[in-house]
Amino acid sequence: MYSLLFALFSLVALVPQQALGIKFSLPAYRYPSSKCIWNAAHPDTLVIVTANVVIGQNQRVDIEIVDSSPQKNVYLSKRGIKAETRLAITTHGEGEVGVCLKNYLEGDVSSNVASKLASVVDLDVDIGADAVDYNAIANQESLSSLETEMRKLEGVVKEIVDEMEYLKKRETRFTSTNTSTNDRVQNFAWFSIFSLAALGVWQVLHLRSYFKRKYLID
């Protein structure tokens, strides 16, 4: 039993963490552009975004959670977030999920002061097993500490299996693309060879006919 647990903990230690925590300053503008933080996510994956925002004077911070599709589909949008804001979504497709923030400058502020205004954002993004509140599950299902840890390991192992399946599908797709490209290159090479050979034969026959008309050859 202990050897199995040790093996599972060792496996989990090798898995890259799907949690991102950063702290940054977000300057305020009248017409601000979005500052987006992107994370890769698989379909039907839980994503928890926790934003702790220290709002500066005459400022308003808006947040959006979007995906990396060309249409930039919006999962959630919230205006004027303050202090701690917690948002949860479930991804729809393969790709990246972006947490985008804008800091609007409001009211009458001189240009000298406005250039120095900013809000401080402490952003945490938890994806997959890291986003699950296992303490709440343990309280709801009356799980022991060992059972809770096993439930966590189950979630992480599921993520590993899903990641392996995703990589397998990508490998299959890339192999198919490489095979198709190789076949097309070979077909084009053979076409080029036959075309050059046919062109050479035509040139020989054309020159032979021309020389015969000029009585240069018999």
C-alpha positions as CSV (number, residue, x, y, z in Angstrom):
1,M,0.0,0.0,0.0
2,Y,2.7,2.5,1.0
3,S,4.8,1.6,-2.1
4,L,1.7,2.3,-4.3
5,L,1.2,5.7,-2.6
6,F,4.9,6.5,-3.0
7,A,4.7,5.7,-6.7
8,L,1.6,7.9,-7.1
9,F,3.2,10.8,-5.3
10,S,6.3,10.4,-7.4
11,L,4.2,10.5,-10.6
12,V,2.4,13.5,-9.4
13,A,5.6,15.3,-8.7
14,L,6.7,14.9,-12.3
15,V,3.5,16.5,-13.6
16,P,3.7,20.2,-14.4
17,Q,1.4,22.3,-12.2
18,Q,-1.6,23.7,-13.9
19,A,-1.8,26.7,-11.6
20,L,-0.6,30.2,-12.3
21,G,-0.2,33.0,-9.8
22,I,1.2,36.4,-10.8
23,K,1.1,39.9,-9.4
24,F,1.5,43.0,-11.6
25,S,0.6,46.6,-11.9
26,L,-2.1,47.6,-14.4
27,P,-1.8,51.2,-15.7
28,A,-5.0,53.2,-16.1
29,Y,-6.1,54.8,-19.4
30,R,-9.1,56.5,-20.8
31,Y,-9.3,53.9,-23.5
32,P,-7.2,51.0,-22.2
33,S,-6.2,47.9,-24.2
34,S,-6.6,44.5,-22.7
35,K,-3.9,42.8,-20.7
36,C,-4.4,39.1,-21.2
37,I,-2.9,36.1,-19.3
38,W,-3.1,32.9,-21.4
39,N,-3.2,29.3,-20.2
40,A,-3.6,26.0,-22.1
41,A,-6.6,24.0,-21.3
42,H,-8.4,20.9,-22.6
43,P,-12.1,20.6,-23.3
44,D,-14.5,20.3,-20.3
45,T,-11.9,21.5,-17.9
46,L,-12.7,23.5,-14.8
47,V,-10.9,26.8,-14.6
48,I,-11.0,29.0,-11.4
49,V,-9.8,32.6,-11.7
50,T,-9.2,34.5,-8.5
51,A,-8.3,38.2,-8.8
52,N,-7.3,40.3,-5.9
53,V,-7.4,43.9,-7.1
54,V,-6.2,47.0,-5.2
55,I,-8.1,49.8,-7.0
56,G,-6.3,53.1,-7.4
57,Q,-7.9,56.5,-7.4
58,N,-10.4,57.3,-10.2
59,Q,-10.0,53.8,-11.7
60,R,-12.3,50.9,-12.7
61,V,-11.0,47.4,-13.5
62,D,-13.0,45.1,-15.8
63,I,-12.3,41.4,-16.3
64,E,-13.1,39.0,-19.1
65,I,-12.4,35.3,-19.6
66,V,-12.1,34.4,-23.3
67,D,-10.7,31.6,-25.4
68,S,-8.1,31.6,-28.2
69,S,-10.5,31.0,-31.0
70,P,-10.5,33.7,-33.8
71,Q,-13.9,34.9,-32.5
72,K,-12.5,35.3,-29.0
73,N,-15.6,33.7,-27.3
74,V,-16.3,35.3,-24.0
75,Y,-17.0,32.9,-21.1
76,L,-17.5,35.5,-18.4
77,S,-17.3,39.3,-18.1
78,K,-17.5,41.4,-15.0
79,R,-17.3,45.1,-14.7
80,G,-15.7,47.1,-11.9
81,I,-14.2,44.3,-9.8
82,K,-12.8,45.1,-6.4
83,A,-10.9,43.3,-3.7
84,E,-11.2,39.6,-4.2
85,T,-13.2,38.3,-7.2
86,R,-13.6,34.6,-7.9
87,L,-14.8,33.3,-11.3
88,A,-15.3,29.8,-12.5
89,I,-15.8,28.4,-16.0
90,T,-15.7,25.1,-17.8
91,T,-13.9,25.2,-21.1
92,H,-15.7,24.2,-24.3
93,G,-12.8,23.2,-26.6
94,E,-9.1,22.6,-27.0
95,G,-6.9,25.7,-26.9
96,E,-6.0,28.5,-24.5
97,V,-8.1,30.4,-22.0
98,G,-7.3,34.1,-21.5
99,V,-7.9,36.2,-18.5
100,C,-8.1,39.8,-19.8
101,L,-8.2,42.9,-17.7
102,K,-8.7,46.6,-18.5
103,N,-8.1,49.5,-16.2
104,Y,-10.3,52.5,-17.1
105,L,-9.4,56.0,-16.0
106,E,-12.5,57.8,-14.7
107,G,-13.2,61.4,-13.6
108,D,-11.2,64.6,-14.2
109,V,-7.6,63.8,-13.7
110,S,-4.6,65.9,-15.0
111,S,-2.4,64.3,-17.6
112,N,0.6,64.3,-15.2
113,V,-1.2,62.5,-12.5
114,A,-3.0,60.1,-15.0
115,S,0.3,58.8,-16.3
116,K,1.2,57.5,-12.8
117,L,-2.1,55.9,-11.9
118,A,-2.3,52.1,-11.8
119,S,-4.1,49.3,-9.9
120,V,-2.3,46.3,-8.5
121,V,-3.6,42.9,-9.5
122,D,-2.8,39.6,-7.8
123,L,-4.1,36.9,-10.2
124,D,-4.4,33.2,-9.6
125,V,-5.5,30.8,-12.3
126,D,-6.2,27.2,-11.3
127,I,-6.9,24.6,-14.0
128,G,-8.2,21.0,-13.8
129,A,-7.5,19.2,-10.5
130,D,-5.9,22.3,-9.0
131,A,-9.3,24.1,-9.4
132,V,-11.3,21.5,-7.4
133,D,-12.0,22.3,-3.8
134,Y,-11.2,18.9,-2.2
135,N,-11.8,20.3,1.3
136,A,-15.4,21.0,0.4
137,I,-15.8,17.5,-1.1
138,A,-14.2,16.0,2.0
139,N,-16.7,17.8,4.3
140,Q,-19.7,16.9,2.1
141,E,-18.8,13.2,1.8
142,S,-17.2,12.9,5.2
143,L,-13.9,11.7,3.8
144,S,-10.8,11.1,5.9
145,S,-7.5,12.9,5.2
146,L,-6.2,9.8,3.4
147,E,-9.3,9.5,1.3
148,T,-9.1,13.1,0.4
149,E,-5.5,12.7,-0.7
150,M,-6.5,9.7,-2.8
151,R,-9.3,11.7,-4.4
152,K,-6.7,14.4,-5.3
153,L,-4.4,11.8,-6.8
154,E,-7.4,10.4,-8.7
155,G,-8.0,13.8,-10.2
156,V,-4.3,14.3,-11.1
157,V,-4.0,10.8,-12.6
158,K,-7.1,11.5,-14.7
159,E,-5.4,14.6,-16.0
160,I,-2.3,12.6,-16.8
161,V,-4.4,10.1,-18.8
162,D,-6.3,12.9,-20.6
163,E,-2.9,14.6,-21.4
164,M,-1.5,11.3,-22.8
165,E,-4.6,10.7,-24.9
166,Y,-4.3,14.3,-26.2
167,L,-0.7,13.8,-27.1
168,K,-1.5,10.5,-28.7
169,K,-4.1,12.2,-30.9
170,R,-1.7,15.0,-31.8
171,E,1.0,12.5,-32.7
172,T,-1.5,10.6,-34.9
173,R,-2.6,13.8,-36.6
174,F,1.0,15.0,-37.2
175,T,2.0,11.5,-38.5
176,S,-1.0,11.7,-40.9
177,T,0.0,15.2,-42.0
178,N,3.7,14.1,-42.5
179,T,2.6,11.1,-44.6
180,S,0.2,13.1,-46.7
181,T,2.9,15.8,-47.3
182,N,5.5,13.2,-48.2
183,D,3.1,11.6,-50.7
184,R,2.3,14.9,-52.3
185,V,6.0,15.8,-52.6
186,Q,6.7,12.4,-54.2
187,N,3.8,12.8,-56.6
188,F,5.0,16.3,-57.5
189,A,8.6,15.0,-58.0
190,W,7.4,12.3,-60.4
191,F,5.2,14.7,-62.2
192,S,8.1,17.1,-62.6
193,I,10.3,14.2,-63.9
194,F,7.7,13.1,-66.4
195,S,7.0,16.6,-67.5
196,L,10.7,17.4,-68.1
197,A,11.1,14.1,-70.0
198,A,8.1,14.8,-72.2
199,L,9.3,18.3,-72.8
200,G,12.8,17.0,-73.8
201,V,11.3,14.5,-76.2
202,W,9.1,17.2,-77.7
203,Q,12.1,19.5,-78.1
204,V,14.1,16.7,-79.9
205,L,11.2,15.9,-82.2
206,H,10.5,19.6,-82.9
207,L,14.2,20.3,-83.7
208,R,14.5,17.2,-85.9
209,S,11.4,18.3,-87.9
210,Y,12.8,21.8,-88.2
211,F,16.2,20.7,-89.4
212,K,14.5,18.4,-91.9
213,R,12.5,21.3,-93.3
214,K,15.7,23.3,-93.7
215,Y,17.4,20.3,-95.4
216,L,20.1,20.3,-92.7
217,I,19.6,16.6,-92.0
218,D,18.2,13.7,-93.9
